[in-house]
Amino acid sequence: MANQADWNTQFYANFVTDAEFAAYETSVARNLMKVFPVPMNAGKVAQVPIWGQGVAQLSSVIGEGTASTARDTTSSQALITLDEHIYYSRVTDMLKDSAYGDVMAQLAEVSGRAIGESFDTTAFAAFDSFSTDIGSTTTELTVELIMKAAATLRQAKVMGPYYAVVHPGCAYYLKKQLTTTLSFNGTAAATAPFTAVPALSGVGNNVLLSGVIGSIGGVTVIESPLVKARTDDPASAAFINGVFAPTAVGIAERGGLTLNTLYLPANRATDMSVVAVMGASVLQSTHGVKITAETDLD
């Protein structure tokens, strides 16, 4: 068995590197939110200090020569609980020795992509903890709602950039709105006086050409099927989309991906477990706005 263990070490040398690359490339959330590295042996819960918004004192307000008043430097904390994200598989010797391609390289990519999607599922679930919801289970996602969410963040003095992560089913109606408009055709109201015609906006044309929405009112719109579904209303098919600044949600990670292997002689197979330790939580609930919207694919 010593030779087998040594052979495993050489065979899987690049597996973790490939899996980690795939995970980080797949994850959307890691590129949009605050990421906090957590050292080893630092507990299962990461504590992130949140400082209150300060207000400056102007000399013209307090008067020349007047002593200024010390401000309270208060802070709160956000807690991020770490969890294990695992992709477990078993590779038989028969499969490994019979496959035309590099089984380990392909499995590393599959494992990494699965871990990356698990990251996003956890992070996007935090949208439900934003303090403001400007949608409903019967609301369709519109340009107006995206603009309203951005205005809400600006009113709260939240610095950009702003991102919107929306479910593709909700984005469909938004794209439909961007690419068509209604034109009066002169007929009676009872016989459909409006006709749908192509929209002329740059954003609408970009959707028609590439299928990507891009930016609306300074908000970069990104689609993800991993956006959380609204489950408290079984009769609806709604999702909890989020418009937010990077300071709204925090991601805590302990180290990178790790690989554990165990060769099973009786099965002529190797058990492989890829593990990432990660958690996500809202840091500041006012730095994001959730838009509950129904899917328009039914």
Secondary structure, DSSP 8 states (H G I E B T S, - for coil): -HHHHHHHHHHTTTHHHHHHHHHHHH-SHHHHSEEEE--TTS-SEEEEEEE-------HHHH-TT---------EEEEEEE-EEEEEEEEEEHHHHHH-SS-HHHHHHHHHHHHHHHHHHHHHHGGGGG-SEE---TT----HHHHHHHHHHHHHTT--S-EEEEE-HHHHHHHHHHHHEEEEE-SS-GGG--EEEEE--SHHHHHHHHHS--EEETTEEEEE-TTS-B--S-TT--EEEEEEE-TTSEEEEEEEEEEEEEEEETTTTEEEEEEEEEEEEEES-GGGEEEEEEE-S--
